[in-house]
Amino acid sequence: MNKKEKLIKRFKTLPRDFTFEEVLTLFQYYGFVLDNKGATSGSRVKFYNAENQNVYIMHKPHPSNIIKGYMMRDILNYLLKNNYIK
C-alpha cells in the first residue's frame, strides 16, 4: 500500500486528528491546487481542479491545525459525490 492509499484509507475512517496539511495532500492527489481566494479571504481557501472545473471551498482550521468532524464529513461527501473516492 503506497502513501496515497494509506492517506485515503485513514481519511475514510474520519479520524479526529486529521490535519489541514493532510487535507491539502489528499486534494493534491486528485489534481486540485490550493488558492487563498485573495487578500481579503481571511481563513477561506479554495481547492480548484482545472481538469474537471471542480471547486471546494473551506476555512482553514484555527487556532489548531486539526480539521473538525463536520468538515471531515463534508469533504468525504464532496469527494464521494464527485467520484474521487469510491
Order of alpha helices (4+ residues) and beta strands (2+ residues): alpha-alpha-beta-beta-beta-alpha
